[in-house]
Structures are given as structure tokens and as C-alpha cells.
């Protein structure tokens, strides 16, 4: 048998504890969270559609002057969520591995494991309580690893901002604990530096120095001194003053970078903030604190979006839901009155409240509740929960039966948490599962129905799309995006009159809606109301001058009026603003092809392929032009390339057959025509007619001369 001495036994125990914590993380997220490599919900806007992420070479200027969603930080449309280092992480992952949700989620999981271990090390280093700190650390970190409310931050790729904020937050707290006795000025300068870096991952990192002050306050046992001595000592604690001043300076610097402009959100995102009654706003905001605490306490109600319809406003003091608010403040009062005896309780509450302050309604935010913002505050909650458990456990040290019951209850709690986390991680695999799951939590949330309808539109399920768009508008009649999208759906189904009516309703709600003006122009153009369509497009461009898609549609309008010069000018403007617009390039090339300007078509198609090297529509037109110029080899190469990209496109096989027909490769032409017919016999009229002519020709050539 091995005889381990005390240091070796302690090291082995630490290794086992850390291994168990990592295993819990992997069990909760490792299989379900990684097997579904899909970008969902906010990932699409922040990563998939964000040019700052998925464009090479790296546009440093854009990354450090645009917000998290890709809009210029100083524009009216910006949400002011400035997280350039998070965007830069996504960008380099794209540069190395492409847009792979699986790899990005794997990195999120690894960061969650690291944060769990850092939390374990942090709590383990505390010496402010008489409890078994080693056990407190392990149990708290295990709850942090398995808590279901973390699923959004870990399974949603955009949760990277929260994970990095948490990582830097924990490093700063560990640095504070390590320098309690040394009180080195350099360590506090390093905390401010890390805070500044953290703010470039997530704005909430500005609260880190205040969390460090609370940890230092309890670790130095200052809380045990009389109040008069504490206040006198606080004046002499220059490090507290420096941390507070430094944090406020970083906050001012951050606001200066966005010109001290406030973000502009819509009422549908946060109806509480837009309510006209001060009492309603105040009471409802207090109730949100209770809901957030309840999500930490009992994470059964989890929803990807808690916008309008999820939380009914509290309009008077007699609303029974305010009892939950009273209960929370009673807990806070208890912590204040017993903080010398139960220091762990007070510290845990402080680590819940301080990181949550930016989302507490002090500033206007674009959400009612966001589960991912609870990721960092949950550190304090997990500490609080296990502090309470151990307090009860040690209080019944002479009652073995009760201790066993508490142990069994705790193990059952971990099992339930892990099962719920795996279930929730599975819901984050696809948007369909994620959006549908929200109906059980917030059936009256208009945004939930809107997102289900939007997804149904993308997948071609128009019946479901109509149902949920109408439901969203029924729940929130002024939902301008739902009104506009419903109008677009009616347009796609041929009901142009109804389409125009709904889009006009959207513009009545929000007249400065450039997308709605453009879509109104599309409907009016389809109804041949060309002058009205032109006015609508001009309004859209007035509200959004660099609106590339609008220039493309304006070009289409001029094309319908046979104003070819203006059409070409607007398409060229569209690709100048956004070179990754295949339809605009295709229209330019088609016009050049139709006008016999083949050399220009080849030259411009070469330019377009620099931005869209694998775009079938551009390659197809380029191949047609080569065929007309009798450059058969080049044309054949391009046709085969686009057929490899889309082998079931009837038109590609038909045109390849025409090429072989002209080239006198008759057998190859027959095979191409037959393939086109086999793909879609009813629509392959050109292939069928050409095949008949070709066979008759071959039959005549094969017949003997009489």
C-alpha cells in the first residue's frame, strides 16, 4: 500500500475535486451541446451576418468602431453594446476554422470549465467563515458547473462575452485575495487593467473593482471593527478610493467612446422601461429582481427571450406578486443585521448584486430579463446556497439521520440540475426547439411568436408562419417588425393588396423604418405603382443612405420601366456598397449579356468572383458568355463547376447540353438534355425540344442518300 503524507494527500484530494467539477461540466454540455453545431438566435446576427466576424482580411477599424452586432457604434441604430475583443475572438476562430458553431461552442464549454475551477479556487481561498471552506468551495463550484441558468451563456455562442467577463472577474477576485496581506499598489493597478480589458469583452466588467473591494473588506476582517473605526479606516484605504475612481474613469471613457449617446430600443424589447407611470416602472422593476432570483433558485422557467408579454406589469401596491420582492429585501436586511456573524452570507449577496447592477434598470437596456446576464451573479448565488446548506448541516452535527437526509437531498439536487441542464442544452441545438420551448414559459410573448413565424417562413411552412405572425400582432398590435414581415408573406403568396396594407400599418407605428419603406416599394412596384414605389425607395435611402439592398431593388424598378441606364447605375451602387450581393451582380451581367457586351460581362464577372468566388448565378452567366464567344473549353469547365455545386438544377444541364450541341459533341449533348429532363420533365421544355431536334438531325445524317 502507498503511504501518502499530508501534502500528497491534499494534492490528490484537490485533483479529484477538480476532476469531478470538470466531469460535471462535460456531462451537462459535452454531448448535447456540441453535437448540434448550429448557430441559433442572436448568433446569427452577431456572427453569421456580421461582416466584422466573417470577412478577411481583418478590418481592425470596423471591429473597434462598431458595436457587437456590426453596426457603427455612433449610429442611431446601434445598441451601444461595445465588445470588440469578443468580436475579435469570433473573427480569429472564423479565420482559422471557418464559421463552425461546433468549435465555437466547444471553446465556450472549455471556458465554463475554467470558470468553474477558478470559482472553486476562489472560495477555497476564503478565510472569513468558520465553515469547512474546502467543502464550501467544492459544493459551490459543483452547483455553478451544473446550474441550468448557465445554458444560454454556454450553449449560445454569443454567451462568450459573459464567459470572458466571468473569467476576468474571477481572476481579479483571486488577485485581491492573494494580495490581502501585501496590499501592493501594482496588484490594484493590474486589477484596473484587467477591468479595462474585461470591458472590451462585456460592458458589465466595469463592476469588477467593486466586487474586489467587497472581497478585500471581508478578507481583511474590516467588517469586525466598529462602524466608526471602519469609516475612519475607509478614508485611509487609498486602494478602495483608487479602485472606485479608476472604475468610474473607465466608465466615463466608455461613455465618451459612444459620444455619451443612449441606445434606442423599442417598447417591445423592454415595455417596463417605456411605461409612462413612475410607480408602475418602479414596482415592475423590483419584481424583475424577484424573477431573476427565482430563475437562480428554481430554473424551470427558462426562455430565450423575456420581452413583452412574459412579465405582466405591476400597476399598484396591492399586487400579490410584490410579496416576493418583500421576501428578497427581508433576506438583504437579514444579511445586513448578521453580517459580522454570517460574513459568508453578506459576501455572497454582494457577489450577486454587484455584477448584476448594469442589468438592474439603472440604465436602459434592450431586454426585460436575459438569462445570460445571470452567469456572473450566479457565483454569489451558488456560494449563498451552499453556505446556507452547510450552516444547516453543521447545525445538526449530533443528528445523524438529519445529516443523511441533507446529503441525499443535496445529491438529488445536483442530479436534477444536471438533467435540467442537459434538457435545456438540447433545446439550444436548433432554433425550432428553442423557440417552441418558449411557448410553455411565455405563451403570451409576442416576440416568441414572431421568431417562430420568421423561422417557419425560412423553412417554407407558410401556414405556421401566418398563424404565429397573426398571434404576435394580436398580442402586440404595434409590433412593426411582425406587421412588415406579415405583409412580405402576403406578397410572396400573391396577395399584394393585403401586403401593402400591413406594411403601411408597420410604417404608421414606426415611420422611420427603412426596411419597411423598401418592402413597401417592392409591393408597389409589383402593383405597377411606379411613382409611389420610387417615393418609398427614396424614403428608405433617406433614412439609411448606404442601404445596398434598396439600391438593388431600385434598379429593378427602373428595369421594369425600361430605364436601363438608371437600372445599371443603381445596381452598380449596390455592389459598390456591398460587393457580396449576388443578385445585383447577376442583374448587371445579364444586362451586359443581353446587350451583347460580352467582353465587359467577362471583365465584371471576374471582379464579382473576387468577392463571391463560388456563386453559381455569376459562374452560370460567365459560362453562357464564353459559350456565345465559342470559348467552349472555358464554358464547359464553368458549367461542370456549377453543376458540382448544384447537381439538381435543370437549367444548368440544359445549357451545358446547348454548349455541347453547338460544339458538335452530340452524344454529350444528348446526355445533358436527358439529365435535365429527368430532373424536371414538366419544366424542361427547352431540353426536350432540343433533344428532339438533335435526334432527328442524327437520324437524317445516319440515313443513306437516295
Secondary structure, 3 states (H helix, E strand, C coil): CCCCCHHHHHHHHHHHHHHHHHHHHHHHHHCHHHHCCCCCCHHHHHHHCCHHHHCCCCCHHHHHHECCCCCECCCCCCCCCCCHHHHHHHHHHHHHHCCCHHHHHHHHHHHHHHHHHHHHHHHHCCCCCCCCHHHHHHHHHHHHHHCHHHHHHHHCHHHHHHHHHHHHHHHHHHHHHHCCCCCCHHHHHHHHHHHHHHHCCCHHHHHHHHHHHHHHHHHCCHHHCCHHHHHHHHHHCHHHHHHHHHHHHHHHHHHHHCCCCCCCCCCCCCCCCCCCCHHHHHHHHHHHHHHHHHHHHCCCCCCCCCCCCCCCCCCCCCCCCHHHHHHHHHHHHHHHHCCCCCHHHHHHHHHHHHHHHHHCCCCCCCCCCCHHHHHHHHHHHHHHHHHHHHHHHHHCCCCHHHHHHHHHHHHHHHHHHHHHHHHHHHHCCCHHHHHHHHHHHCCCCHHHHHHHHHHHHHCCCHHHHHHHHHHHHHHCCCCHHHHHHHHHHHHHCCCHHHHHHHHHHHHHHCCCCHHHHHHHHHHHHHCCCHHHHHHHHHHHHHHCCCCHHHHHHHHHHHHHCCCHHHHHHHHHHHHHHCCCCHHHHHHHHHHHHHCCCHHHHHHHHHHHHHHCCCCHHHHHHHHHHHHHCCCHHHHHHHHHHHHHHCCCCHHHHHHHHHHHHHHCCHHHHHHHHHHHHHHCCCCCHHHHHHHHHHHHHHHHHHCCCC
